Amino acid sequence: MKTVPLGSQKKQVSIVGLGGEGVLRTYDKQNEAQQVINEALQQNISYCDCARVYSDSELYYGSVWKNSPEQRETIFQTSKSASRDRDGALADLSASLQRLQTEYLDLWQIHDVRTEEDLAAISGTGGALEAFVTAREKGLVKNIGVTGHHDPHILTKAVEQWPVDTVLMPVNPAEQVLGGFLTHTLETARNKDVAVIGMKVLGAGHYVTPKLGLTAEVLIRYALSCGITLAIVGCSTAEEVRELATAATLPPLTEAEKEQITDLFTPHARQNAFYRGVI
């Protein structure tokens, strides 16, 4: 498994991560979720994504780390808070640490920033950003980040204005056509030495069309060819985890290969970027 240095401590992390969607964003599927997490560990996938609002995802990870605390130290455990105020974010962090059975997070992310109102609330007096910075100073979290998939203009502002270590954003052929995330946000992050983590790589599975050559493997390699730090993909089975790990061992796509895939998305790029909503 290829790795990259990530965060202020430059911890080596796999270039693909286990996303918090798929079977992890469910309730009462402990056995299935543990199979996916354990397979990820077997495949040396060390970036583990989840969020406070992702159903039982934190509990699933926590059940693994409780029984294998030594493995917890080898992985890069993340979570997210969608609270916009300081007290709400700190309450989320306390709950996340308890549910994840860990004393710290490798990365805590300000979740799903969409609007100017979000920016103002989070960065204002008593806003969530205060909680994130304080948690990093106290060592409760090693790094802080921001996530967004709605408006690249807003996410770019967050990267510009906030002291974040990472940004999580959509990376796929539709975004290559539309621009925004893969132009302005990516460029801003690079200029600030902020790590870029790709999500929506498979479009929640909607982009996977083998008849057109759009396999999960190809789409993952596409994302990794876009100049990002790493990509995360939600998985529902151990087989999907193995497919994710295999894609990480293959070379990035050539520019010609990328262009062929991008062309397939050009006529309906806006519809394919369904997660953006109405801007």
N, C-alpha and C positions, 0 to 999 in steps of 0.2 A: 504493500500500500504506500503510495506516494504521500508525503507530508509537507506541510508548510508551517513556518513560524507564525503564530497568531497571538495578538494581544500585546499588552505592555511587557509581559514576561517572555514573549516570543516562544511560547510553548509549542512544540511540534504537534500538529493536528492533521488528521487525514484530510485529503483534498475533497472528499465527499463525506457528508454527514447524514445521520439518520434524522429525517424531518419529523416534526411533531404531529403531522397529519397521518393518514392511513389508520392502522389499527390502534395507534396510540391515542388518537382523538375519539375515544369511545368510552363507554362505561361498562364495567363488569365483564371484561374480556381479558382477565389476568393471564390465563394460560397462553392465549394467542399473542398477547403483547410481550410476554416474557420470551417466547420463542423468537420473536423479531429482534428484541434487544440482545439476547444471547447470541444470535447469529451475527449481528453487527459486531459484537465483541470478538467473535471468532474470526471475522473478516478484517480485524484491525481497524474498523471504523471507530474513530475516537471522538468525533464531534456529535453530541447528543442534544437535540433540539426539543423543547417543549414550551408551554406557557401556562400561566396560572388559569387561564380560561379554556384550556384545551382538555375539557372533560377530565378523565382520570390519568392523563399522561404523566403527571408528576408522581402519582402514586405507583404507577407501573415501574418507573425508573427506581423509585425509592425502595420497592420490594427487592430489587436486584442489589442495590448498593447496601442495604441492610444486611444481606447475607454474604456480600462480597466487598467489604470496605476497601480492600486492597485494590480492587479493580476500579473503584471510584477515583482513586488517585491518578490513574493512568488515562482518564478520559477528560474531555472538555465539556462539562455540564453547563447548559444554558437554560434560562427561563425568561419570561417576559411579564411585564405588568402593564395593563391597559388603564390603570388609574391615572388621573390627570393631576391630582393633588398630592402633597408630600405625605400626609398621614395615611391616605389610602394606599399609596405605593409601598410605604414601610410595612403596612399590614399585609400586603400581598407578599412581600419578601419574607416576612416571618412565616407565613403559611407555606410558601414555596420551599423554604429550607426544611421545615418540618415534614412536609409531604415527600420531599426528595431524600430524606434521611441523610442530610449532609450539613456540614457547618459553613459552607461557602458555595458560591456559584463562580464558575470560571467566567461567565458572561451573563449579565442581567440587562435586558433590553426594554426600552420604552416602546410599547407595542402599538403598531397600526396608527401612525400619525397621518392624518388626512387633511386637515384644514388649518387656516390661519388661526382660528379659535383654539385649536389643539396646541399650536405653537405657543400662543400667548398664555394659555392656562398652564402648560407644562413648565415654561421658563419664567413665569411670574413669581412674585412673592408667595411662598407657601405652595409652590407648584411641585410636580413630581420630580423635576430635575434636581431639586435640592436633596431629595431622598436618594437619588442615584449617586450623586457626587459624595454625599456623606457615607453611603454604604461602601463605596470604593475606598474612601479614606480610612474607614474602620477595618478594611480587609474582609468584610462580609461578601463582597464580590470583587473579583480580580480585574474585571473590565466592564465597561458599560457601552451599550449600543442603542441604536434606534432602528425601527423597522417601519416599512410602509410599502403599499402596493397600489395605492389609489391615485396619487398625484405626484409625479416626479418633481415638480416645482417646489412643492411643500417639503418633500423629503430632502431635496438638495439644500434648502434653507436650514433644515435641522442639522445636517452634516456641517454646513458652514458655521453655524452659530453655537453649536453645543460641543462640549469637550468629550466627544464619543470616541471609542476605540474601533467600533465596527458599525457597518450599516448592512441591513438585510433587505433585499429588494428583488423584484422579478427579473429573471434572466432567461430569455427564450427567444425564438425567432420572431414572434409577434412584436416583442419589444425592440428588436433590431430594426423592424420596419417603422415603428411608431416614433422611436427616439424618445429622449427624456431621461429615463432611468439609465440606459446604456450610453448616453452621451453626457448630459450635464451632471447627473448624480455620480456616475462612475468617475468622471474627470475630477469633480470636486473632491471625492474621497481619495483619489490617488494623490492629489496635490496636498492633502492634509495627512497623508500616510495613515488613512483609515482603511481597515480591511473591509473588503466587499464580499458578502456572502449571498449567493444566488438562491432564490426560491422560485416557485411556480415554474419549475424547469419542465415538467410534463403537463402543465396546465390542468392539474388534478386528474391526469390520465386522459384528458380529452384530445391531446395532441398526438397520442400514440396511435399511428395508423400504419401498420406494417406494409399494406399494399402500396403505400407511397414511399416506403423506406424509412418511415418515421418510427423506429423502435425506441424503447426507453433508453437503450444504450447510445443510440445516435444523438438523442436529445440531451442526454447528460454530457456527452462529449462536446456537443455544440455549446452548452453553457460554459464548460471549462475552457473553451476556445475564445471566450469573450474578454479575457484579461481580468477575471475576478480572482479572488483568493481561494474560495472553495464553493461547492454547491451542495445544497441539502435536498433530499427527496423523501417524502413520506412513503412508508412501505406497509403492506398489510400481511405479507407472508415472508418466510425465510427465503424462498426462491427469489422474491423481488429484492431482498437485501443482497443476495449473491450477485444478481444482475447489476445492482448499483456498484458493488465492489469491483466487479469485472470491468465495468466501463472506466473506472478510475485507473486501471492498469494500461489502458489503450492510449495511443497518441491522440493529441487534440486533432480536430478536423482542420483540413487545409482551408485557405480562404475560398478556393473554388468550391469545395464541398459545402462550406457554410453558405455561400451565395446561392447554390442550388436549393438548399433547404429554405433559406429566407424567401426566395421567389415563390415557394409554395404558400407562404403565409401572406404575401403582399395583398391579394385581393380582399381578404377578410381579416386583416390584422386587428382592427378595432374590436370586432366581435370576438376574436380569439383572446383578446386581453379583457375578458369578462370581469375579472377581479378588480379592474379599475373603477367600475361603476360609472355613474354619470358625473362628469367633471364640468 
